Amino acid sequence: MRTQIIQDYNGLPTGVFIPIEDWENIKKHYPNIENVDQELPQWQKDILDTRLADLNNPDKLEPIDELFKVLDEE
């Protein structure tokens, strides 16, 4: 993929140009990509906020090995 970064007069990136062939290929693999800019529903934001808060609380985190053991038991 040959992308081009578009910059403003200060040299700061403001956008990306993707050739149409590459864009069509991306859309084929990710059909909902054009909906990426839609606002998340509040219930999804709430879930993300809860998960982010848990990341900042080490007491709420468990090693992944524990999850694998539980899944193996089921």
PDB file of N, CA, C and O in Angstrom:
ATOM      1  N   MET A   1       0.858  -1.166   0.000  1.00  0.00           N
ATOM      2  CA  MET A   1       0.000   0.000   0.000  1.00  0.00           C
ATOM      3  C   MET A   1       0.905   1.229   0.000  1.00  0.00           C
ATOM      4  O   MET A   1       1.838   1.333   0.796  1.00  0.00           O
ATOM      5  N   ARG A   2       0.618   2.130  -0.882  1.00  0.00           N
ATOM      6  CA  ARG A   2       1.405   3.358  -0.985  1.00  0.00           C
ATOM      7  C   ARG A   2       0.570   4.532  -0.509  1.00  0.00           C
ATOM      8  O   ARG A   2      -0.081   5.214  -1.300  1.00  0.00           O
ATOM      9  N   THR A   3       0.599   4.750   0.780  1.00  0.00           N
ATOM     10  CA  THR A   3      -0.153   5.869   1.343  1.00  0.00           C
ATOM     11  C   THR A   3       0.694   7.128   1.310  1.00  0.00           C
ATOM     12  O   THR A   3       1.922   7.067   1.261  1.00  0.00           O
ATOM     13  N   GLN A   4       0.026   8.259   1.339  1.00  0.00           N
ATOM     14  CA  GLN A   4       0.698   9.550   1.419  1.00  0.00           C
ATOM     15  C   GLN A   4       0.108  10.311   2.592  1.00  0.00           C
ATOM     16  O   GLN A   4      -1.111  10.397   2.738  1.00  0.00           O
ATOM     17  N   ILE A   5       0.977  10.862   3.426  1.00  0.00           N
ATOM     18  CA  ILE A   5       0.521  11.663   4.551  1.00  0.00           C
ATOM     19  C   ILE A   5       0.398  13.108   4.093  1.00  0.00           C
ATOM     20  O   ILE A   5       1.334  13.675   3.530  1.00  0.00           O
ATOM     21  N   ILE A   6      -0.756  13.691   4.337  1.00  0.00           N
ATOM     22  CA  ILE A   6      -1.010  15.082   3.978  1.00  0.00           C
ATOM     23  C   ILE A   6      -0.703  15.936   5.207  1.00  0.00           C
ATOM     24  O   ILE A   6      -1.165  15.644   6.310  1.00  0.00           O
ATOM     25  N   GLN A   7       0.083  16.996   5.001  1.00  0.00           N
ATOM     26  CA  GLN A   7       0.508  17.843   6.110  1.00  0.00           C
ATOM     27  C   GLN A   7       0.032  19.277   5.918  1.00  0.00           C
ATOM     28  O   GLN A   7      -0.164  19.740   4.795  1.00  0.00           O
ATOM     29  N   ASP A   8      -0.151  19.978   7.058  1.00  0.00           N
ATOM     30  CA  ASP A   8      -0.509  21.387   6.974  1.00  0.00           C
ATOM     31  C   ASP A   8       0.758  22.225   6.780  1.00  0.00           C
ATOM     32  O   ASP A   8       1.845  21.670   6.624  1.00  0.00           O
ATOM     33  N   TYR A   9       0.630  23.537   6.788  1.00  0.00           N
ATOM     34  CA  TYR A   9       1.772  24.408   6.515  1.00  0.00           C
ATOM     35  C   TYR A   9       2.830  24.356   7.615  1.00  0.00           C
ATOM     36  O   TYR A   9       3.949  24.827   7.410  1.00  0.00           O
ATOM     37  N   ASN A  10       2.494  23.789   8.785  1.00  0.00           N
ATOM     38  CA  ASN A  10       3.472  23.598   9.854  1.00  0.00           C
ATOM     39  C   ASN A  10       4.126  22.223   9.811  1.00  0.00           C
ATOM     40  O   ASN A  10       4.962  21.904  10.657  1.00  0.00           O
ATOM     41  N   GLY A  11       3.752  21.416   8.840  1.00  0.00           N
ATOM     42  CA  GLY A  11       4.311  20.082   8.726  1.00  0.00           C
ATOM     43  C   GLY A  11       3.603  19.048   9.585  1.00  0.00           C
ATOM     44  O   GLY A  11       4.066  17.913   9.694  1.00  0.00           O
ATOM     45  N   LEU A  12       2.487  19.425  10.195  1.00  0.00           N
ATOM     46  CA  LEU A  12       1.741  18.489  11.031  1.00  0.00           C
ATOM     47  C   LEU A  12       0.800  17.653  10.162  1.00  0.00           C
ATOM     48  O   LEU A  12       0.148  18.185   9.263  1.00  0.00           O
ATOM     49  N   PRO A  13       0.730  16.347  10.430  1.00  0.00           N
ATOM     50  CA  PRO A  13      -0.155  15.501   9.622  1.00  0.00           C
ATOM     51  C   PRO A  13      -1.625  15.869   9.827  1.00  0.00           C
ATOM     52  O   PRO A  13      -2.083  16.048  10.956  1.00  0.00           O
ATOM     53  N   THR A  14      -2.345  15.975   8.724  1.00  0.00           N
ATOM     54  CA  THR A  14      -3.764  16.319   8.781  1.00  0.00           C
ATOM     55  C   THR A  14      -4.634  15.281   8.083  1.00  0.00           C
ATOM     56  O   THR A  14      -5.858  15.308   8.214  1.00  0.00           O
ATOM     57  N   GLY A  15      -4.018  14.374   7.350  1.00  0.00           N
ATOM     58  CA  GLY A  15      -4.798  13.364   6.648  1.00  0.00           C
ATOM     59  C   GLY A  15      -3.900  12.359   5.966  1.00  0.00           C
ATOM     60  O   GLY A  15      -2.675  12.482   5.963  1.00  0.00           O
ATOM     61  N   VAL A  16      -4.548  11.356   5.384  1.00  0.00           N
ATOM     62  CA  VAL A  16      -3.822  10.301   4.685  1.00  0.00           C
ATOM     63  C   VAL A  16      -4.528  10.039   3.363  1.00  0.00           C
ATOM     64  O   VAL A  16      -5.754   9.945   3.307  1.00  0.00           O
ATOM     65  N   PHE A  17      -3.753   9.924   2.320  1.00  0.00           N
ATOM     66  CA  PHE A  17      -4.281   9.554   1.015  1.00  0.00           C
ATOM     67  C   PHE A  17      -4.010   8.075   0.807  1.00  0.00           C
ATOM     68  O   PHE A  17      -2.869   7.623   0.905  1.00  0.00           O
ATOM     69  N   ILE A  18      -5.070   7.320   0.518  1.00  0.00           N
ATOM     70  CA  ILE A  18      -4.960   5.893   0.235  1.00  0.00           C
ATOM     71  C   ILE A  18      -5.429   5.675  -1.198  1.00  0.00           C
ATOM     72  O   ILE A  18      -6.543   6.072  -1.538  1.00  0.00           O
ATOM     73  N   PRO A  19      -4.618   5.061  -2.042  1.00  0.00           N
ATOM     74  CA  PRO A  19      -5.052   4.789  -3.410  1.00  0.00           C
ATOM     75  C   PRO A  19      -6.367   3.994  -3.414  1.00  0.00           C
ATOM     76  O   PRO A  19      -6.592   3.149  -2.547  1.00  0.00           O
ATOM     77  N   ILE A  20      -7.223   4.274  -4.390  1.00  0.00           N
ATOM     78  CA  ILE A  20      -8.563   3.694  -4.433  1.00  0.00           C
ATOM     79  C   ILE A  20      -8.525   2.166  -4.469  1.00  0.00           C
ATOM     80  O   ILE A  20      -9.381   1.517  -3.867  1.00  0.00           O
ATOM     81  N   GLU A  21      -7.557   1.589  -5.160  1.00  0.00           N
ATOM     82  CA  GLU A  21      -7.460   0.124  -5.207  1.00  0.00           C
ATOM     83  C   GLU A  21      -7.243  -0.448  -3.806  1.00  0.00           C
ATOM     84  O   GLU A  21      -7.853  -1.449  -3.432  1.00  0.00           O
ATOM     85  N   ASP A  22      -6.371   0.200  -3.041  1.00  0.00           N
ATOM     86  CA  ASP A  22      -6.116  -0.252  -1.675  1.00  0.00           C
ATOM     87  C   ASP A  22      -7.351  -0.040  -0.807  1.00  0.00           C
ATOM     88  O   ASP A  22      -7.673  -0.887   0.027  1.00  0.00           O
ATOM     89  N   TRP A  23      -8.046   1.081  -0.994  1.00  0.00           N
ATOM     90  CA  TRP A  23      -9.253   1.360  -0.224  1.00  0.00           C
ATOM     91  C   TRP A  23     -10.316   0.300  -0.488  1.00  0.00           C
ATOM     92  O   TRP A  23     -10.961  -0.177   0.446  1.00  0.00           O
ATOM     93  N   GLU A  24     -10.504  -0.071  -1.752  1.00  0.00           N
ATOM     94  CA  GLU A  24     -11.484  -1.102  -2.104  1.00  0.00           C
ATOM     95  C   GLU A  24     -11.111  -2.433  -1.454  1.00  0.00           C
ATOM     96  O   GLU A  24     -11.992  -3.166  -1.003  1.00  0.00           O
ATOM     97  N   ASN A  25      -9.833  -2.750  -1.402  1.00  0.00           N
ATOM     98  CA  ASN A  25      -9.370  -3.979  -0.772  1.00  0.00           C
ATOM     99  C   ASN A  25      -9.634  -3.947   0.738  1.00  0.00           C
ATOM    100  O   ASN A  25     -10.055  -4.948   1.318  1.00  0.00           O
ATOM    101  N   ILE A  26      -9.389  -2.818   1.357  1.00  0.00           N
ATOM    102  CA  ILE A  26      -9.661  -2.659   2.790  1.00  0.00           C
ATOM    103  C   ILE A  26     -11.153  -2.859   3.048  1.00  0.00           C
ATOM    104  O   ILE A  26     -11.531  -3.564   3.984  1.00  0.00           O
ATOM    105  N   LYS A  27     -12.003  -2.244   2.222  1.00  0.00           N
ATOM    106  CA  LYS A  27     -13.454  -2.367   2.400  1.00  0.00           C
ATOM    107  C   LYS A  27     -13.923  -3.807   2.226  1.00  0.00           C
ATOM    108  O   LYS A  27     -14.885  -4.230   2.869  1.00  0.00           O
ATOM    109  N   LYS A  28     -13.251  -4.558   1.365  1.00  0.00           N
ATOM    110  CA  LYS A  28     -13.601  -5.952   1.158  1.00  0.00           C
ATOM    111  C   LYS A  28     -13.357  -6.761   2.436  1.00  0.00           C
ATOM    112  O   LYS A  28     -14.158  -7.625   2.790  1.00  0.00           O
ATOM    113  N   HIS A  29     -12.259  -6.479   3.118  1.00  0.00           N
ATOM    114  CA  HIS A  29     -11.903  -7.211   4.332  1.00  0.00           C
ATOM    115  C   HIS A  29     -12.608  -6.669   5.583  1.00  0.00           C
ATOM    116  O   HIS A  29     -12.829  -7.411   6.540  1.00  0.00           O
ATOM    117  N   TYR A  30     -12.954  -5.397   5.576  1.00  0.00           N
ATOM    118  CA  TYR A  30     -13.609  -4.747   6.715  1.00  0.00           C
ATOM    119  C   TYR A  30     -14.830  -3.984   6.200  1.00  0.00           C
ATOM    120  O   TYR A  30     -14.779  -2.764   6.043  1.00  0.00           O
ATOM    121  N   PRO A  31     -15.933  -4.704   5.937  1.00  0.00           N
ATOM    122  CA  PRO A  31     -17.095  -4.084   5.287  1.00  0.00           C
ATOM    123  C   PRO A  31     -17.728  -2.930   6.065  1.00  0.00           C
ATOM    124  O   PRO A  31     -18.405  -2.095   5.466  1.00  0.00           O
ATOM    125  N   ASN A  32     -17.530  -2.862   7.360  1.00  0.00           N
ATOM    126  CA  ASN A  32     -18.136  -1.788   8.153  1.00  0.00           C
ATOM    127  C   ASN A  32     -17.191  -0.617   8.394  1.00  0.00           C
ATOM    128  O   ASN A  32     -17.484   0.250   9.217  1.00  0.00           O
ATOM    129  N   ILE A  33     -16.079  -0.579   7.697  1.00  0.00           N
ATOM    130  CA  ILE A  33     -15.074   0.454   7.968  1.00  0.00           C
ATOM    131  C   ILE A  33     -15.614   1.865   7.723  1.00  0.00           C
ATOM    132  O   ILE A  33     -15.168   2.816   8.365  1.00  0.00           O
ATOM    133  N   GLU A  34     -16.552   2.009   6.817  1.00  0.00           N
ATOM    134  CA  GLU A  34     -17.080   3.345   6.539  1.00  0.00           C
ATOM    135  C   GLU A  34     -17.972   3.855   7.666  1.00  0.00           C
ATOM    136  O   GLU A  34     -18.335   5.030   7.684  1.00  0.00           O
ATOM    137  N   ASN A  35     -18.324   2.985   8.600  1.00  0.00           N
ATOM    138  CA  ASN A  35     -19.145   3.384   9.738  1.00  0.00           C
ATOM    139  C   ASN A  35     -18.294   3.710  10.965  1.00  0.00           C
ATOM    140  O   ASN A  35     -18.823   3.922  12.056  1.00  0.00           O
ATOM    141  N   VAL A  36     -16.999   3.748  10.784  1.00  0.00           N
ATOM    142  CA  VAL A  36     -16.074   3.942  11.906  1.00  0.00           C
ATOM    143  C   VAL A  36     -16.293   5.272  12.623  1.00  0.00           C
ATOM    144  O   VAL A  36     -16.038   5.367  13.823  1.00  0.00           O
ATOM    145  N   ASP A  37     -16.749   6.274  11.933  1.00  0.00           N
ATOM    146  CA  ASP A  37     -16.894   7.592  12.554  1.00  0.00           C
ATOM    147  C   ASP A  37     -18.233   7.769  13.284  1.00  0.00           C
ATOM    148  O   ASP A  37     -18.507   8.839  13.827  1.00  0.00           O
ATOM    149  N   GLN A  38     -19.054   6.733  13.294  1.00  0.00           N
ATOM    150  CA  GLN A  38     -20.331   6.845  13.998  1.00  0.00           C
ATOM    151  C   GLN A  38     -20.093   6.838  15.501  1.00  0.00           C
ATOM    152  O   GLN A  38     -19.180   6.176  15.993  1.00  0.00           O
ATOM    153  N   GLU A  39     -20.907   7.566  16.208  1.00  0.00           N
ATOM    154  CA  GLU A  39     -20.819   7.676  17.661  1.00  0.00           C
ATOM    155  C   GLU A  39     -21.162   6.329  18.305  1.00  0.00           C
ATOM    156  O   GLU A  39     -22.108   5.660  17.887  1.00  0.00           O
ATOM    157  N   LEU A  40     -20.392   5.936  19.319  1.00  0.00           N
ATOM    158  CA  LEU A  40     -20.710   4.720  20.067  1.00  0.00           C
ATOM    159  C   LEU A  40     -21.949   4.951  20.921  1.00  0.00           C
ATOM    160  O   LEU A  40     -22.141   6.043  21.455  1.00  0.00           O
ATOM    161  N   PRO A  41     -22.785   3.933  21.051  1.00  0.00           N
ATOM    162  CA  PRO A  41     -23.924   4.058  21.965  1.00  0.00           C
ATOM    163  C   PRO A  41     -23.413   4.192  23.403  1.00  0.00           C
ATOM    164  O   PRO A  41     -22.319   3.730  23.728  1.00  0.00           O
ATOM    165  N   GLN A  42     -24.210   4.822  24.250  1.00  0.00           N
ATOM    166  CA  GLN A  42     -23.794   5.063  25.631  1.00  0.00           C
ATOM    167  C   GLN A  42     -23.477   3.776  26.380  1.00  0.00           C
ATOM    168  O   GLN A  42     -22.554   3.753  27.195  1.00  0.00           O
ATOM    169  N   TRP A  43     -24.223   2.703  26.121  1.00  0.00           N
ATOM    170  CA  TRP A  43     -23.971   1.452  26.842  1.00  0.00           C
ATOM    171  C   TRP A  43     -22.591   0.907  26.513  1.00  0.00           C
ATOM    172  O   TRP A  43     -21.951   0.314  27.382  1.00  0.00           O
ATOM    173  N   GLN A  44     -22.107   1.091  25.272  1.00  0.00           N
ATOM    174  CA  GLN A  44     -20.762   0.648  24.924  1.00  0.00           C
ATOM    175  C   GLN A  44     -19.710   1.531  25.593  1.00  0.00           C
ATOM    176  O   GLN A  44     -18.671   1.040  26.034  1.00  0.00           O
ATOM    177  N   LYS A  45     -19.979   2.830  25.666  1.00  0.00           N
ATOM    178  CA  LYS A  45     -19.060   3.731  26.360  1.00  0.00           C
ATOM    179  C   LYS A  45     -18.948   3.362  27.835  1.00  0.00           C
ATOM    180  O   LYS A  45     -17.863   3.411  28.415  1.00  0.00           O
ATOM    181  N   ASP A  46     -20.076   2.993  28.438  1.00  0.00           N
ATOM    182  CA  ASP A  46     -20.087   2.607  29.846  1.00  0.00           C
ATOM    183  C   ASP A  46     -19.224   1.358  30.074  1.00  0.00           C
ATOM    184  O   ASP A  46     -18.466   1.287  31.041  1.00  0.00           O
ATOM    185  N   ILE A  47     -19.348   0.388  29.183  1.00  0.00           N
ATOM    186  CA  ILE A  47     -18.535  -0.822  29.295  1.00  0.00           C
ATOM    187  C   ILE A  47     -17.055  -0.478  29.177  1.00  0.00           C
ATOM    188  O   ILE A  47     -16.238  -0.961  29.962  1.00  0.00           O
ATOM    189  N   LEU A  48     -16.709   0.350  28.204  1.00  0.00           N
ATOM    190  CA  LEU A  48     -15.308   0.748  28.038  1.00  0.00           C
ATOM    191  C   LEU A  48     -14.785   1.489  29.261  1.00  0.00           C
ATOM    192  O   LEU A  48     -13.661   1.249  29.701  1.00  0.00           O
ATOM    193  N   ASP A  49     -15.596   2.388  29.811  1.00  0.00           N
ATOM    194  CA  ASP A  49     -15.184   3.124  31.008  1.00  0.00           C
ATOM    195  C   ASP A  49     -14.927   2.175  32.179  1.00  0.00           C
ATOM    196  O   ASP A  49     -13.963   2.342  32.926  1.00  0.00           O
ATOM    197  N   THR A  50     -15.800   1.179  32.329  1.00  0.00           N
ATOM    198  CA  THR A  50     -15.627   0.199  33.411  1.00  0.00           C
ATOM    199  C   THR A  50     -14.342  -0.597  33.216  1.00  0.00           C
ATOM    200  O   THR A  50     -13.586  -0.808  34.165  1.00  0.00           O
ATOM    201  N   ARG A  51     -14.100  -1.034  31.998  1.00  0.00           N
ATOM    202  CA  ARG A  51     -12.894  -1.827  31.725  1.00  0.00           C
ATOM    203  C   ARG A  51     -11.634  -0.992  31.905  1.00  0.00           C
ATOM    204  O   ARG A  51     -10.637  -1.484  32.433  1.00  0.00           O
ATOM    205  N   LEU A  52     -11.666   0.253  31.479  1.00  0.00           N
ATOM    206  CA  LEU A  52     -10.509   1.123  31.671  1.00  0.00           C
ATOM    207  C   LEU A  52     -10.250   1.377  33.148  1.00  0.00           C
ATOM    208  O   LEU A  52      -9.099   1.415  33.583  1.00  0.00           O
ATOM    209  N   ALA A  53     -11.308   1.548  33.912  1.00  0.00           N
ATOM    210  CA  ALA A  53     -11.148   1.747  35.350  1.00  0.00           C
ATOM    211  C   ALA A  53     -10.539   0.502  35.992  1.00  0.00           C
ATOM    212  O   ALA A  53      -9.704   0.612  36.890  1.00  0.00           O
ATOM    213  N   ASP A  54     -10.953  -0.676  35.538  1.00  0.00           N
ATOM    214  CA  ASP A  54     -10.397  -1.920  36.069  1.00  0.00           C
ATOM    215  C   ASP A  54      -8.910  -2.056  35.753  1.00  0.00           C
ATOM    216  O   ASP A  54      -8.155  -2.617  36.547  1.00  0.00           O
ATOM    217  N   LEU A  55      -8.492  -1.550  34.605  1.00  0.00           N
ATOM    218  CA  LEU A  55      -7.069  -1.611  34.260  1.00  0.00           C
ATOM    219  C   LEU A  55      -6.214  -0.805  35.225  1.00  0.00           C
ATOM    220  O   LEU A  55      -5.044  -1.122  35.441  1.00  0.00           O
ATOM    221  N   ASN A  56      -6.792   0.222  35.797  1.00  0.00           N
ATOM    222  CA  ASN A  56      -6.068   1.057  36.747  1.00  0.00           C
ATOM    223  C   ASN A  56      -6.164   0.524  38.173  1.00  0.00           C
ATOM    224  O   ASN A  56      -5.636   1.134  39.102  1.00  0.00           O
ATOM    225  N   ASN A  57      -6.837  -0.613  38.350  1.00  0.00           N
ATOM    226  CA  ASN A  57      -6.987  -1.217  39.663  1.00  0.00           C
ATOM    227  C   ASN A  57      -6.408  -2.631  39.602  1.00  0.00           C
ATOM    228  O   ASN A  57      -7.109  -3.564  39.212  1.00  0.00           O
ATOM    229  N   PRO A  58      -5.144  -2.801  39.980  1.00  0.00           N
ATOM    230  CA  PRO A  58      -4.495  -4.117  39.874  1.00  0.00           C
ATOM    231  C   PRO A  58      -5.208  -5.215  40.649  1.00  0.00           C
ATOM    232  O   PRO A  58      -5.068  -6.390  40.309  1.00  0.00           O
ATOM    233  N   ASP A  59      -5.979  -4.861  41.694  1.00  0.00           N
ATOM    234  CA  ASP A  59      -6.693  -5.878  42.459  1.00  0.00           C
ATOM    235  C   ASP A  59      -7.787  -6.556  41.633  1.00  0.00           C
ATOM    236  O   ASP A  59      -8.204  -7.671  41.947  1.00  0.00           O
ATOM    237  N   LYS A  60      -8.246  -5.887  40.586  1.00  0.00           N
ATOM    238  CA  LYS A  60      -9.304  -6.443  39.740  1.00  0.00           C
ATOM    239  C   LYS A  60      -8.749  -7.302  38.600  1.00  0.00           C
ATOM    240  O   LYS A  60      -9.500  -8.010  37.928  1.00  0.00           O
ATOM    241  N   LEU A  61      -7.443  -7.236  38.387  1.00  0.00           N
ATOM    242  CA  LEU A  61      -6.829  -7.983  37.290  1.00  0.00           C
ATOM    243  C   LEU A  61      -6.405  -9.367  37.753  1.00  0.00           C
ATOM    244  O   LEU A  61      -5.970  -9.552  38.889  1.00  0.00           O
ATOM    245  N   GLU A  62      -6.537 -10.337  36.855  1.00  0.00           N
ATOM    246  CA  GLU A  62      -6.116 -11.698  37.147  1.00  0.00           C
ATOM    247  C   GLU A  62      -5.224 -12.177  36.016  1.00  0.00           C
ATOM    248  O   GLU A  62      -5.395 -11.767  34.868  1.00  0.00           O
ATOM    249  N   PRO A  63      -4.271 -13.045  36.336  1.00  0.00           N
ATOM    250  CA  PRO A  63      -3.407 -13.581  35.283  1.00  0.00           C
ATOM    251  C   PRO A  63      -4.212 -14.359  34.246  1.00  0.00           C
ATOM    252  O   PRO A  63      -5.206 -15.006  34.576  1.00  0.00           O
ATOM    253  N   ILE A  64      -3.786 -14.293  33.028  1.00  0.00           N
ATOM    254  CA  ILE A  64      -4.489 -14.977  31.939  1.00  0.00           C
ATOM    255  C   ILE A  64      -4.482 -16.486  32.142  1.00  0.00           C
ATOM    256  O   ILE A  64      -5.393 -17.178  31.688  1.00  0.00           O
ATOM    257  N   ASP A  65      -3.466 -16.997  32.816  1.00  0.00           N
ATOM    258  CA  ASP A  65      -3.402 -18.440  33.075  1.00  0.00           C
ATOM    259  C   ASP A  65      -4.618 -18.922  33.861  1.00  0.00           C
ATOM    260  O   ASP A  65      -5.106 -20.031  33.644  1.00  0.00           O
ATOM    261  N   GLU A  66      -5.104 -18.082  34.776  1.00  0.00           N
ATOM    262  CA  GLU A  66      -6.292 -18.445  35.544  1.00  0.00           C
ATOM    263  C   GLU A  66      -7.504 -18.599  34.635  1.00  0.00           C
ATOM    264  O   GLU A  66      -8.310 -19.511  34.819  1.00  0.00           O
ATOM    265  N   LEU A  67      -7.631 -17.727  33.676  1.00  0.00           N
ATOM    266  CA  LEU A  67      -8.738 -17.825  32.724  1.00  0.00           C
ATOM    267  C   LEU A  67      -8.637 -19.117  31.922  1.00  0.00           C
ATOM    268  O   LEU A  67      -9.635 -19.808  31.719  1.00  0.00           O
ATOM    269  N   PHE A  68      -7.441 -19.436  31.471  1.00  0.00           N
ATOM    270  CA  PHE A  68      -7.253 -20.669  30.683  1.00  0.00           C
ATOM    271  C   PHE A  68      -7.617 -21.904  31.502  1.00  0.00           C
ATOM    272  O   PHE A  68      -8.199 -22.851  30.973  1.00  0.00           O
ATOM    273  N   LYS A  69      -7.278 -21.897  32.786  1.00  0.00           N
ATOM    274  CA  LYS A  69      -7.635 -23.041  33.644  1.00  0.00           C
ATOM    275  C   LYS A  69      -9.147 -23.178  33.747  1.00  0.00           C
ATOM    276  O   LYS A  69      -9.677 -24.283  33.632  1.00  0.00           O
ATOM    277  N   VAL A  70      -9.843 -22.076  33.961  1.00  0.00           N
ATOM    278  CA  VAL A  70     -11.305 -22.117  34.053  1.00  0.00           C
ATOM    279  C   VAL A  70     -11.903 -22.609  32.749  1.00  0.00           C
ATOM    280  O   VAL A  70     -12.824 -23.426  32.761  1.00  0.00           O
ATOM    281  N   LEU A  71     -11.396 -22.126  31.630  1.00  0.00           N
ATOM    282  CA  LEU A  71     -11.937 -22.544  30.329  1.00  0.00           C
ATOM    283  C   LEU A  71     -11.666 -24.017  30.073  1.00  0.00           C
ATOM    284  O   LEU A  71     -12.509 -24.707  29.499  1.00  0.00           O
ATOM    285  N   ASP A  72     -10.503 -24.513  30.487  1.00  0.00           N
ATOM    286  CA  ASP A  72     -10.191 -25.924  30.298  1.00  0.00           C
ATOM    287  C   ASP A  72     -11.107 -26.802  31.122  1.00  0.00           C
ATOM    288  O   ASP A  72     -11.441 -27.911  30.702  1.00  0.00           O
ATOM    289  N   GLU A  73     -11.523 -26.330  32.291  1.00  0.00           N
ATOM    290  CA  GLU A  73     -12.403 -27.101  33.166  1.00  0.00           C
ATOM    291  C   GLU A  73     -13.810 -27.217  32.580  1.00  0.00           C
ATOM    292  O   GLU A  73     -14.514 -28.196  32.825  1.00  0.00           O
ATOM    293  N   GLU A  74     -14.202 -26.234  31.822  1.00  0.00           N
ATOM    294  CA  GLU A  74     -15.561 -26.236  31.238  1.00  0.00           C
ATOM    295  C   GLU A  74     -15.578 -27.081  30.032  1.00  0.00           C
ATOM    296  O   GLU A  74     -16.619 -27.219  29.390  1.00  0.00           O
TER     297      GLU A  74
END
